């Protein structure tokens, strides 16, 4: 009898030990435990007390209760590349990455099956929707705006019903067709060429203004131009050239002329006098042509005075009498009558 009792006692102790061991659970720091008692986690429409176990050592009823652990770490989810057509009819291929974590373990377990897979599917469909609503320029240059809009769309679906918070969404890469890449490369090259030409033209414009200012300053003092010429000669001679060409500008000659007391500019009276002399010469040639047609002169003394050649400012030469005021000029009718040929 005593042996049988001892055996029964050992069996009871073994069953109690196994029951105790099966009821002990360890919840990690980054986890929460959801305890289902007879398959229920809520009672009367509210969360049952003790349904969510904090990290640490805890115990459950082996047969009546079952505990499921939920990680609350931030999970990184790669969204597969999605093909789409942008709003400006450009075919692109975009992939992204989503960072999310569980903020309500009960909703993440009860309301959705495999919340990670569900978040992945929502992210793919939302990414395609954003591609269709955006331009190519926005996808390439406004990544922050697209990321924020995509996060807002996904988080609206997952946070309330599923208890999953979308912390961040990032677009990893935007792949363009080869033809579009070549077009963009040509556009960038043309834009750089345009900027280079504008910069060159601006430099020429500024240089011309500086040269014009320098020329104006040098024109006030001709000696500055001579000094600049000598400085240029010194710079050229420093190159160890065997031949040295020195240009002599006209301003240098004007400088020496002014230094000697002369002037290179004609006065207004000199120009008018030269023009009047040309008119008188032309008129004299016309009178001579007319006289040659009318008569033939016998001797040089019979040459009439030329109208217009007399310079009123020129002094009379000694021994030469000026014609009288009442004496007619040109070929007179008296001499016509005395000519034997007439």
Backbone torsions as a table, in degrees:
resi	resn	phi	psi	omega
1	UNK	NA	-45.6	-177.9
2	UNK	-61.6	-35.5	178.3
3	UNK	-65.8	-39.4	178.8
4	UNK	-66.6	-41.0	178.7
5	UNK	-62.4	-41.5	179.9
6	UNK	-63.8	-38.7	179.0
7	UNK	-65.6	-43.7	178.8
8	UNK	-62.6	-40.5	178.8
9	UNK	-63.5	-41.1	178.3
10	UNK	-65.1	-38.4	178.1
11	UNK	-64.0	-42.7	179.9
12	UNK	-64.2	-42.7	178.3
13	UNK	-63.8	-38.3	179.0
14	UNK	-65.3	-42.4	178.2
15	UNK	-64.8	-40.7	178.8
16	UNK	-64.5	-39.1	177.9
17	UNK	-64.7	-44.2	178.8
18	UNK	-64.7	-37.9	178.5
19	UNK	-64.7	-40.8	179.7
20	UNK	-67.1	-41.3	-179.6
21	UNK	-67.1	-36.8	-179.6
22	UNK	-73.3	-17.9	-179.5
23	UNK	-90.2	-13.6	-178.0
24	UNK	-87.0	131.4	177.6
25	UNK	-131.2	148.9	176.2
26	UNK	-117.7	120.9	178.5
27	UNK	-102.5	126.1	-178.4
28	UNK	-72.5	165.7	-176.7
29	UNK	-62.9	-34.7	-177.1
30	UNK	-92.2	12.2	-177.7
31	UNK	-122.6	160.8	168.4
32	UNK	-127.8	142.7	-179.3
33	UNK	-102.7	129.5	177.0
34	UNK	-105.1	119.0	-175.7
35	UNK	-101.7	121.7	176.6
36	UNK	-101.8	117.5	177.3
37	UNK	-102.5	113.1	-175.2
38	UNK	54.1	36.7	176.7
39	UNK	81.8	4.0	-178.4
40	UNK	-115.7	143.4	174.8
41	UNK	-117.2	-12.2	179.2
42	UNK	-121.6	156.6	177.8
43	UNK	-139.3	120.6	179.6
44	UNK	66.7	31.4	-179.7
45	UNK	81.3	1.1	179.6
46	UNK	-124.6	160.6	-178.5
47	UNK	-69.0	129.7	-179.3
48	UNK	-70.6	139.2	177.3
49	UNK	-60.0	133.7	-178.8
50	UNK	82.6	7.7	-179.9
51	UNK	-72.3	-29.7	179.9
52	UNK	-112.4	121.3	-178.5
53	UNK	-102.0	134.0	179.5
54	UNK	-77.0	166.4	179.0
55	UNK	-60.7	144.4	-179.8
56	UNK	130.8	-163.4	-179.3
57	UNK	-90.4	129.9	-179.5
58	UNK	-143.2	168.2	-177.4
59	UNK	-135.3	147.8	179.0
60	UNK	-132.7	166.0	175.7
61	UNK	-83.3	117.1	-170.5
62	UNK	-56.1	-41.3	-174.1
63	UNK	-89.5	-37.3	-174.5
64	UNK	-86.8	-28.1	-173.6
65	UNK	-118.8	149.6	175.4
66	UNK	-137.5	132.7	-176.5
67	UNK	-111.6	134.7	176.3
68	UNK	-121.0	129.3	-177.3
69	UNK	-91.5	142.1	179.0
70	UNK	-126.7	126.0	179.0
71	UNK	-78.7	138.2	178.1
72	UNK	-109.9	17.2	175.3
73	UNK	-74.6	159.0	174.7
74	UNK	-74.0	126.4	-176.5
75	UNK	-104.6	134.8	177.5
76	UNK	-98.9	124.6	-176.4
77	UNK	-123.1	121.0	176.2
78	UNK	-83.2	123.2	177.2
79	UNK	-89.4	123.4	-179.9
80	UNK	-58.9	151.6	-179.5
81	UNK	-61.9	134.5	-177.3
82	UNK	-116.0	132.1	175.5
83	UNK	-88.9	136.5	179.9
84	UNK	-158.8	171.2	178.9
85	UNK	-117.6	125.3	-177.6
86	UNK	-72.8	177.3	-178.3
87	UNK	-66.8	-26.4	177.0
88	UNK	-97.9	26.0	171.3
89	UNK	61.9	49.1	175.3
90	UNK	-120.0	127.0	179.4
91	UNK	-78.1	124.4	-179.1
92	UNK	-132.7	164.3	176.7
93	UNK	-132.0	116.5	-171.0
94	UNK	-124.2	134.4	171.5
95	UNK	-125.0	157.6	-173.7
96	UNK	-146.0	174.3	176.2
97	UNK	-134.4	139.3	-176.3
98	UNK	-120.5	134.2	176.2
99	UNK	-112.4	121.5	-178.5
100	UNK	-143.8	163.6	176.5
101	UNK	-150.3	160.1	-177.7
102	UNK	-88.8	125.0	177.2
103	UNK	-106.8	-16.5	177.4
104	UNK	-132.9	96.5	-176.0
105	UNK	-61.3	-34.7	-177.5
106	UNK	-65.5	-46.6	178.8
107	UNK	-64.6	-39.5	-178.5
108	UNK	-64.7	-27.2	-179.8
109	UNK	-93.8	-39.4	-172.6
110	UNK	-86.1	-43.7	-170.1
111	UNK	-83.8	-19.0	-177.0
112	UNK	-142.7	144.8	177.7
113	UNK	-97.1	123.9	-178.9
114	UNK	56.2	72.0	-175.5
115	UNK	-59.9	-28.5	177.7
116	UNK	-65.1	-44.5	178.2
117	UNK	-66.2	-37.0	179.1
118	UNK	-65.1	-42.8	178.0
119	UNK	-63.2	-37.3	178.6
120	UNK	-62.9	-43.5	-179.6
121	UNK	-67.8	-40.9	177.7
122	UNK	-63.5	-38.6	179.8
123	UNK	-64.8	-40.6	179.8
124	UNK	-65.1	-46.7	-179.9
125	UNK	-66.3	-38.1	178.6
126	UNK	-67.3	-36.4	178.6
127	UNK	-64.8	-41.0	176.9
128	UNK	-64.2	-39.3	178.8
129	UNK	-64.2	-40.9	179.7
130	UNK	-67.4	-37.1	178.3
131	UNK	-61.3	-42.9	-179.0
132	UNK	-69.6	-22.5	-178.5
133	UNK	-95.9	-2.0	-175.2
134	UNK	-115.9	159.4	173.0
135	UNK	-89.8	163.7	178.5
136	UNK	-63.3	-37.9	-179.4
137	UNK	-64.5	-35.5	177.4
138	UNK	-68.7	-39.5	178.6
139	UNK	-64.9	-32.7	-177.2
140	UNK	-87.8	-36.7	-172.3
141	UNK	-110.6	-16.2	-177.6
142	UNK	-120.8	60.1	-177.3
143	UNK	-65.1	-39.4	-177.6
144	UNK	-62.2	-41.4	179.4
145	UNK	-65.2	-43.5	179.5
146	UNK	-66.2	-40.0	179.6
147	UNK	-63.3	-43.9	-179.8
148	UNK	-65.2	-40.6	179.5
149	UNK	-66.4	-40.2	179.2
150	UNK	-67.0	-40.3	177.8
151	UNK	-63.4	-39.7	179.8
152	UNK	-63.4	-39.6	-179.4
153	UNK	-67.1	-46.1	-177.2
154	UNK	-69.1	-41.2	-176.2
155	UNK	-67.4	-30.2	178.2
156	UNK	-63.8	-30.5	-178.5
157	UNK	-84.9	-35.0	-168.3
158	UNK	-97.5	-31.0	-171.1
159	UNK	-71.1	-51.5	-176.3
160	UNK	-68.1	-57.7	-175.6
161	UNK	-75.4	-33.3	-171.2
162	UNK	-105.8	-10.8	-178.6
163	UNK	69.3	29.5	-180.0
164	UNK	-116.2	124.7	-179.1
165	UNK	-98.5	125.0	175.6
166	UNK	-87.0	111.0	-176.5
167	UNK	-82.7	-39.2	-174.7
168	UNK	-159.8	145.0	175.0
169	UNK	-131.4	130.2	-178.5
170	UNK	-130.2	132.0	172.5
171	UNK	-81.6	122.3	-175.5
172	UNK	-82.1	-50.0	-173.2
173	UNK	-151.1	146.3	175.2
174	UNK	-122.5	110.7	-178.5
175	UNK	-96.2	129.7	-180.0
176	UNK	-109.9	156.1	174.2
177	UNK	-63.0	157.1	-177.8
178	UNK	-63.7	-38.2	178.5
179	UNK	-62.1	-40.1	178.2
180	UNK	-68.1	-35.8	177.4
181	UNK	-63.9	-41.8	178.6
182	UNK	-65.5	-39.1	178.6
183	UNK	-64.5	-42.0	179.0
184	UNK	-67.3	-35.2	177.1
185	UNK	-65.2	-41.8	177.5
186	UNK	-65.4	-38.6	178.6
187	UNK	-64.3	-43.4	178.6
188	UNK	-64.1	-40.2	178.9
189	UNK	-64.1	-42.1	178.1
190	UNK	-64.7	-37.9	178.8
191	UNK	-66.2	-40.4	177.5
192	UNK	-66.6	-37.6	177.6
193	UNK	-65.0	-39.7	178.1
194	UNK	-63.1	-44.0	179.0
195	UNK	-64.4	-38.7	179.0
196	UNK	-63.7	-41.0	179.4
197	UNK	-67.5	-39.3	178.8
198	UNK	-64.4	-41.7	179.6
199	UNK	-65.6	-40.7	178.5
200	UNK	-63.7	-44.3	179.3
201	UNK	-64.9	-37.8	177.5
202	UNK	-64.7	-39.9	176.6
203	UNK	-63.5	-41.8	177.5
204	UNK	-63.1	-39.5	180.0
205	UNK	-64.5	-45.3	178.5
206	UNK	-64.9	-39.1	178.5
207	UNK	-64.6	-39.9	179.5
208	UNK	-64.5	-37.6	177.4
209	UNK	-65.1	-41.0	178.3
210	UNK	-65.6	-40.5	179.3
211	UNK	-66.2	-39.5	178.4
212	UNK	-64.0	-40.1	177.3
213	UNK	-65.5	-41.1	178.2
214	UNK	-64.4	-40.7	179.1
215	UNK	-64.6	-38.1	179.5
216	UNK	-66.0	-39.3	178.9
217	UNK	-68.0	-41.9	-179.7
218	UNK	-68.0	-30.1	-179.6
219	UNK	-67.3	-24.4	178.1
220	UNK	-72.2	-29.7	179.8
221	UNK	-134.8	103.8	-178.3
222	UNK	-60.8	-22.2	179.7
223	UNK	-64.8	-28.7	177.8
224	UNK	-64.1	-38.2	178.0
225	UNK	-65.5	-38.7	178.2
226	UNK	-65.2	-40.6	177.9
227	UNK	-65.3	-38.1	177.7
228	UNK	-65.4	-37.8	176.9
229	UNK	-63.3	-43.9	178.8
230	UNK	-65.1	-37.0	177.1
231	UNK	-64.2	-40.0	176.7
232	UNK	-62.8	-40.5	178.3
233	UNK	-61.9	-40.4	179.1
234	UNK	-64.5	-41.8	179.4
235	UNK	-65.1	-38.7	179.4
236	UNK	-70.5	-39.8	-178.5
237	UNK	-68.1	-20.8	179.3
238	UNK	-71.9	-12.9	179.9
239	UNK	-82.7	4.1	178.9
240	UNK	60.1	46.0	177.2
241	UNK	-86.1	145.3	179.3
242	UNK	-80.8	-24.8	-179.5
243	UNK	-118.5	133.2	-179.0
244	UNK	-126.6	120.6	179.8
245	UNK	-105.6	124.4	-179.2
246	UNK	-110.8	109.1	175.5
247	UNK	-74.5	143.3	179.7
248	UNK	-115.2	99.8	-177.4
249	UNK	-71.5	160.1	-179.9
250	UNK	-66.2	-30.0	-179.2
251	UNK	-62.0	-31.0	177.7
252	UNK	-64.9	-43.8	177.6
253	UNK	-62.6	-39.4	177.4
254	UNK	-64.8	-36.0	178.7
255	UNK	-63.0	-46.0	178.9
256	UNK	-66.4	-34.8	178.2
257	UNK	-64.9	-42.3	177.9
258	UNK	-68.0	-36.6	177.8
259	UNK	-63.7	-32.0	179.4
260	UNK	-81.7	-5.0	178.0
261	UNK	99.4	-0.4	-179.4
262	UNK	-87.4	-179.7	178.1
263	UNK	-139.8	146.7	-178.7
264	UNK	-106.0	-5.7	-179.5
265	UNK	-101.3	134.5	178.3
266	UNK	-80.6	142.1	176.5
267	UNK	-76.4	167.8	-179.0
268	UNK	-68.4	-36.2	178.2
269	UNK	-65.3	-38.1	178.5
270	UNK	-64.4	-40.2	178.7
271	UNK	-64.3	-42.7	179.5
272	UNK	-65.0	-39.0	179.4
273	UNK	-65.2	-38.6	179.3
274	UNK	-68.1	-37.1	176.7
275	UNK	-66.7	-40.3	178.7
276	UNK	-65.1	-37.7	178.1
277	UNK	-64.0	-39.6	177.6
278	UNK	-64.2	-40.1	177.2
279	UNK	-64.0	-40.6	179.8
280	UNK	-65.4	-38.6	178.5
281	UNK	-65.0	-41.6	178.5
282	UNK	-63.7	-39.7	179.3
283	UNK	-66.8	-37.2	178.6
284	UNK	-65.4	-39.7	178.4
285	UNK	-64.0	-36.9	177.0
286	UNK	-65.1	-41.0	179.1
287	UNK	-64.9	-40.8	178.9
288	UNK	-64.2	-39.5	178.6
289	UNK	-64.1	-40.3	178.0
290	UNK	-66.5	-41.2	-179.7
291	UNK	-65.9	-36.4	179.4
292	UNK	-66.2	-30.8	177.7
293	UNK	-74.8	-29.1	-175.8
294	UNK	-85.1	-39.4	-173.3
295	UNK	-150.1	168.1	177.3
296	UNK	-117.0	126.6	-177.4
297	UNK	-82.6	145.9	-178.5
298	UNK	-86.9	-42.3	-174.8
299	UNK	-139.9	163.1	178.9
300	UNK	-63.1	-22.0	-179.3
301	UNK	-71.7	-20.8	-178.8
302	UNK	-84.7	5.1	179.8
303	UNK	-69.7	121.2	-178.9
304	UNK	-71.8	156.1	176.3
305	UNK	-64.1	142.4	-178.2
306	UNK	-85.1	126.8	-178.3
307	UNK	-73.8	129.7	176.5
308	UNK	100.3	-15.9	-178.6
309	UNK	-86.3	-16.3	-179.2
310	UNK	-72.8	120.3	178.4
311	UNK	-86.6	116.7	-178.4
312	UNK	-63.8	-21.6	-178.8
313	UNK	-87.6	-15.2	-175.8
314	UNK	-80.2	137.3	179.2
315	UNK	-77.4	148.6	-179.3
316	UNK	-72.4	139.0	178.7
317	UNK	-73.3	148.3	179.2
318	UNK	-64.5	136.3	177.9
319	UNK	88.0	-2.4	179.9
320	UNK	-114.7	119.2	-177.4
321	UNK	-87.9	142.0	179.0
322	UNK	-79.0	149.9	179.0
323	UNK	-66.9	146.2	179.9
324	UNK	-69.3	154.4	-179.3
325	UNK	-66.1	-35.2	-177.4
326	UNK	-90.4	-2.4	179.3
327	UNK	-78.1	127.7	-179.0
328	UNK	-70.8	145.5	178.9
329	UNK	-102.3	161.4	-179.9
330	UNK	87.7	-163.3	-176.6
331	UNK	-89.1	113.6	-176.2
332	UNK	-82.7	161.9	179.5
333	UNK	-75.0	-25.3	178.6
334	UNK	-64.1	-46.2	-179.9
335	UNK	-65.6	-28.0	174.9
336	UNK	-62.2	-41.9	-177.3
337	UNK	-72.0	-32.0	-178.5
338	UNK	-79.1	-15.1	-177.3
339	UNK	-70.8	130.6	-178.5
340	UNK	-67.9	-23.4	-178.7
341	UNK	-78.8	-20.9	-176.8
342	UNK	-74.6	NA	NA
